Amino acid sequence: MTDGKRRCRFCVQAGVMALMLTPCALPQPAVAKAEAPSRPQRQPMNVLFLIADDLNTRTSATGFKDVRTPNLDRLARRSVNFANAYAQYPWCGPSRASFLTGRRPDTTRVWDLKTKFRDIMPDVVTLPEYFRRNGYFAGRVGKIFHQGVPGDIGTSGPDDKRSWDQVVNPAGRDKINERDGRMTILNPHPSGRLGSALAFLADEGADEEQTDGKVASETIAMLKQHRDKPFFIAAGFYRPHVPEVAPKKYFDMYPLAKIDYRPEDRAHLARVLPASYGLVGFQNMNLTADQQRSFVRAYYAATSFMDAQVGRVLDALKPLGLDRNTIIVFTSDHGFLLGEHGQWEKQMLFEGSVHVPLIINMPGAKGNRRISRKMVELVDLYPTLADVAGLPKPEGLEGRSLKPLLQKPASEAWGHPAFSQVQGGRSVRVDRWRYTEWEQGNLGAELYDEDRDPREASNLASDPRYAGVVARLKALLPAASSGPRYGVGGAE
């Protein structure tokens, strides 16, 4: 079956026939009338796609005031800020393969960091490739498709060459920091790998010397070079992915004694369903409360550093005349747990692991300057950007265009759930509830009332009072794929 013929239960593509009416030839009048002035053609909308790596919703732009992200704040204030956006798979490779192809993980069959989606779907047209095929310049700076961090920084890694006209792979002084002995590593791995280590460094030097600083600088240069033609320019920032390296001034913003962090108590940890720890389960690893707090501080510092680099890119648009004809997207590939349920990092189906920031600025959209609390998914980005740019509707996509919410953020017509998965686990999020099953319930289930219990401390799945809720949400879960089962896989 070709990719164009792929379908899923979440979307139905309807064919539309265009009827062309050819007027009959008419005799010319004796005196020619002056031709009416032609209407100016609509200027194509550019796309600036900004994505952070491993960024959860602990930002001031999403209402978490302990973390300062003033540049995301100002972007959110003039855009539609999606308060309930979710990754389809809380791991870099599967998530990026999903939203960049517009297909869910069970279609891409990318459930790990090694599988390449082109091996499964050789003819699939990716999001940037679609714009490229429609006459846009497509350029990438930094991490858009999966790259190992920090190992692939400065290289293309397992990139998709067909998607881009130009790529830039910056590498800053944080690459030197990996092996200069100054890094604090709370959970050292025998191999010395830093890609899943709780590691950090308050570095010296200027922002522009760091890799993310160079991502911003190179993105601005690319914008300058291609401002006179339609473009799809994607800037992938590496922070706050571990190791948390940022200039010292960002650490100074968060004095350790003022970090509001308390480890989960033992009573709560004893109640957590064992299967929910997923394949990896970064339980506190015998870290002291102060060690845990120090890493939370580093994550906040790296987040504020990344935000500053986003601000530099945003500041470049108006002087280049690009502020009124450029659609801006900011998001993350998935969330990141910071000690919730005694867990760290990702690959789990708790809210903190799958919930992501999503801000979309479409010039002239009626919904700008408002928050949308509707459930949306990263897989919706591809159809959305094609739609708002006025391009022909792509075939085979499994998300939905968010254009209706960009015009009316609280639209009552939008009542779609959001789905996330990991090996062996599937989860659905609706307005009030999150329901998760492990191995079709054979390893347990979870039901959380997100309105009354946002910390997901009380699992209600076995409470008979909520049997009706469980039955309704269970019916929404997609069928299990033939992919890897629980306990198989797992990698840095």
RACOR-V70007 format. One record per residue. RES is the residue in three letters. PHI is phi as a letter, one per 30 degrees, with the letter a starting at -180 (999 if undefined). OMEGA is omega in whole degrees, 0 to 359 (* if undefined). NEAR is the number of other C-alpha atoms within 10 Angstrom. Layout:
BEGIN
res phi omega near
RES PHI OMEGA NEAR
RES PHI OMEGA NEAR
END
This chain:
BEGIN
res phi omega near
MET 999 180 5
THR d 183 10
ASP d 181 15
GLY d 181 13
LYS c 182 9
ARG d 177 13
ARG b 174 16
CYS b 184 15
ARG d 185 7
PHE d 181 12
CYS b 179 12
VAL b 181 12
GLN d 180 14
ALA c 177 7
GLY d 179 6
VAL b 180 6
MET c 177 6
ALA c 181 6
LEU c 181 6
MET c 179 6
LEU c 181 6
THR c 182 6
PRO d 177 6
CYS d 178 6
ALA d 180 6
LEU c 178 6
PRO d 180 6
GLN d 177 7
PRO d 182 7
ALA d 180 6
VAL c 181 6
ALA d 176 7
LYS d 177 7
ALA d 181 6
GLU d 176 6
ALA d 180 6
PRO d 181 6
SER d 177 6
ARG d 178 6
PRO d 180 6
GLN d 179 6
ARG d 180 6
GLN d 180 9
PRO e 177 15
MET d 174 22
ASN d 175 24
VAL b 171 26
LEU c 186 23
PHE c 183 21
LEU c 181 20
ILE b 173 24
ALA c 182 26
ASP c 178 24
ASP i 180 26
LEU c 175 29
ASN d 183 27
THR c 173 26
ARG d 175 23
THR b 178 22
SER d 178 17
ALA d 179 24
THR c 174 23
GLY j 179 12
PHE c 192 12
LYS d 180 11
ASP d 181 14
VAL c 185 22
ARG c 176 23
THR b 187 24
PRO d 181 16
ASN d 172 22
LEU d 177 23
ASP e 184 19
ARG d 174 14
LEU d 181 22
ALA d 183 23
ARG d 181 17
ARG c 186 17
SER b 166 25
VAL c 182 27
ASN c 184 28
PHE d 185 26
ALA d 184 21
ASN b 178 22
ALA c 188 27
TYR b 174 29
ALA d 179 29
GLN d 180 28
TYR a 186 34
PRO d 177 29
TRP a 192 27
CYS e 186 26
GLY d 180 23
PRO d 181 29
SER d 182 27
ARG d 176 26
ALA d 181 27
SER d 187 31
PHE d 178 28
LEU d 172 21
THR c 182 27
GLY i 180 28
ARG b 179 27
ARG d 184 26
PRO e 180 25
ASP d 174 18
THR c 178 19
THR d 184 21
ARG i 174 22
VAL c 181 24
TRP b 182 26
ASP b 181 20
LEU c 185 18
LYS c 184 12
THR d 177 16
LYS c 184 21
PHE d 179 22
ARG d 177 14
ASP d 180 11
ILE c 185 13
MET b 187 15
PRO d 184 11
ASP c 182 12
VAL d 177 19
VAL c 183 22
THR d 179 20
LEU e 179 21
PRO d 179 27
GLU d 179 22
TYR d 177 21
PHE d 179 24
ARG d 179 20
ARG d 179 12
ASN c 171 12
GLY j 180 11
TYR d 164 22
PHE d 179 21
ALA b 182 24
GLY b 180 23
ARG b 170 26
VAL b 178 26
GLY i 190 28
LYS c 174 29
ILE c 166 25
PHE d 186 21
HIS d 167 23
GLN b 173 21
GLY d 179 17
VAL b 9 21
PRO c 190 19
GLY e 184 14
ASP c 177 15
ILE e 182 20
GLY j 178 17
THR b 176 17
SER d 183 22
GLY h 179 16
PRO d 183 16
ASP d 176 16
ASP c 187 16
LYS d 183 11
ARG d 186 11
SER d 194 22
TRP b 167 19
ASP d 184 14
GLN b 176 13
VAL b 175 19
VAL b 183 19
ASN c 183 19
PRO d 172 21
ALA b 183 21
GLY c 185 18
ARG d 176 17
ASP d 174 22
LYS d 176 16
ILE d 182 10
ASN d 182 16
GLU e 188 20
ARG b 183 10
ASP c 174 9
GLY i 183 8
ARG c 184 12
MET d 170 18
THR d 182 16
ILE b 185 16
LEU d 180 18
ASN b 185 16
PRO e 177 14
HIS c 180 12
PRO e 181 6
SER d 184 6
GLY i 180 11
ARG d 179 15
LEU c 187 22
GLY d 175 17
SER b 181 20
ALA d 172 22
LEU d 187 25
ALA b 181 23
PHE a 178 26
LEU a 169 21
ALA d 192 19
ASP c 173 21
GLU c 174 14
GLY i 184 12
ALA d 177 13
ASP e 186 21
GLU d 179 16
GLU d 179 15
GLN d 181 22
THR e 180 25
ASP d 174 30
GLY d 178 24
LYS d 175 22
VAL e 179 28
ALA d 182 28
SER d 181 19
GLU d 177 20
THR d 178 25
ILE d 178 20
ALA d 179 14
MET d 176 20
LEU d 179 21
LYS d 184 16
GLN d 188 10
HIS c 184 16
ARG d 185 16
ASP c 176 11
LYS b 180 13
PRO e 182 21
PHE b 166 24
PHE b 182 25
ILE c 182 26
ALA c 178 24
ALA c 181 26
GLY c 179 23
PHE d 186 27
TYR c 179 26
ARG c 12 26
PRO c 170 25
HIS d 176 24
VAL d 355 22
PRO d 183 28
GLU d 180 28
VAL c 179 30
ALA a 176 31
PRO e 187 21
LYS e 184 16
LYS d 179 16
TYR d 173 22
PHE d 181 22
ASP d 178 12
MET d 187 14
TYR b 178 19
PRO e 187 10
LEU e 183 17
ALA d 182 11
LYS c 177 10
ILE d 182 15
ASP d 182 10
TYR b 176 17
ARG b 177 12
PRO e 177 17
GLU d 180 16
ASP d 185 10
ARG d 181 10
ALA d 178 8
HIS d 182 12
LEU d 180 16
ALA d 182 10
ARG c 185 12
VAL d 178 17
LEU d 183 14
PRO e 182 12
ALA d 185 19
SER d 176 22
TYR d 174 20
GLY i 186 21
LEU d 189 19
VAL c 179 17
GLY i 181 18
PHE d 178 20
GLN e 197 16
ASN e 171 20
MET h 178 13
ASN i 177 10
LEU d 175 12
THR d 178 12
ALA d 180 13
ASP d 177 14
GLN d 178 14
GLN d 179 21
ARG d 181 22
SER d 178 22
PHE d 176 21
VAL e 177 22
ARG e 181 27
ALA d 178 26
TYR d 178 29
TYR d 180 26
ALA d 180 29
ALA d 177 28
THR d 179 27
SER d 176 26
PHE d 178 27
MET e 179 27
ASP e 179 23
ALA d 180 22
GLN d 173 21
VAL e 179 25
GLY e 178 18
ARG d 179 16
VAL d 180 21
LEU d 181 20
ASP d 182 14
ALA d 188 19
LEU d 185 19
LYS d 177 10
PRO e 179 9
LEU c 181 13
GLY i 185 13
LEU c 187 18
ASP d 184 16
ARG c 181 13
ASN b 180 18
THR b 173 22
ILE d 182 20
ILE c 174 21
VAL b 169 21
PHE b 178 20
THR a 176 22
SER b 181 26
ASP d 176 31
HIS a 179 30
GLY d 184 30
PHE a 180 31
LEU d 179 23
LEU b 176 23
GLY j 176 21
GLU e 182 22
HIS h 182 24
GLY i 186 20
GLN c 179 23
TRP b 176 25
GLU i 193 26
LYS b 181 27
GLN i 175 27
MET b 185 29
LEU c 170 27
PHE d 183 26
GLU e 183 22
GLY d 181 26
SER d 186 29
VAL c 181 28
HIS d 184 26
VAL b 170 28
PRO d 175 27
LEU b 178 25
ILE b 178 26
ILE b 175 25
ASN c 175 24
MET c 182 26
PRO e 178 17
GLY i 180 12
ALA d 181 18
LYS d 183 16
GLY d 180 22
ASN e 181 23
ARG i 180 17
ARG b 176 18
ILE c 172 22
SER c 180 22
ARG c 177 16
LYS d 179 22
MET d 179 19
VAL b 186 29
GLU b 177 25
LEU d 179 28
VAL d 177 29
ASP d 186 22
LEU d 182 23
TYR e 180 26
PRO d 179 24
THR d 185 20
LEU d 176 25
ALA d 182 19
ASP d 185 17
VAL d 175 18
ALA d 178 17
GLY i 180 11
LEU d 176 14
PRO e 183 10
LYS d 179 13
PRO d 179 16
GLU c 169 16
GLY i 182 21
LEU d 185 26
GLU c 173 25
GLY c 180 23
ARG b 176 22
SER d 177 21
LEU d 182 22
LYS e 177 19
PRO e 179 17
LEU d 176 24
LEU d 177 27
GLN c 182 16
LYS b 188 20
PRO e 182 23
ALA c 185 16
SER e 179 14
GLU d 180 9
ALA d 182 9
TRP c 180 15
GLY b 186 12
HIS d 174 15
PRO d 175 18
ALA b 184 24
PHE c 175 26
SER b 181 26
GLN a 165 27
VAL b 178 24
GLN e 177 23
GLY i 183 23
GLY b 177 24
ARG b 188 25
SER b 176 26
VAL b 180 21
ARG b 174 25
VAL b 190 18
ASP e 186 16
ARG c 194 12
TRP b 163 18
ARG b 178 23
TYR b 183 26
THR b 174 28
GLU b 177 24
TRP c 184 23
GLU h 179 17
GLN h 178 16
GLY j 181 14
ASN d 177 8
LEU c 176 15
GLY j 180 17
ALA b 180 24
GLU b 173 23
LEU b 180 23
TYR b 174 23
ASP d 188 18
GLU d 177 17
ASP d 184 11
ARG c 186 11
ASP b 183 13
PRO d 177 14
ARG d 179 15
GLU h 182 21
ALA c 185 17
SER c 178 16
ASN d 185 17
LEU c 188 19
ALA d 182 19
SER c 180 13
ASP d 183 10
PRO d 179 10
ARG d 183 10
TYR c 181 12
ALA e 179 12
GLY d 177 10
VAL d 179 15
VAL e 181 22
ALA d 180 10
ARG d 183 11
LEU d 177 19
LYS e 180 19
ALA d 180 9
LEU d 185 15
LEU d 175 20
PRO d 177 15
ALA d 179 10
ALA d 179 14
SER d 176 13
SER c 182 8
GLY d 183 14
PRO d 182 14
ARG d 179 16
TYR e 178 17
GLY i 179 12
VAL c 177 11
GLY j 181 13
GLY i 181 14
ALA a 179 10
GLU e * 13
END
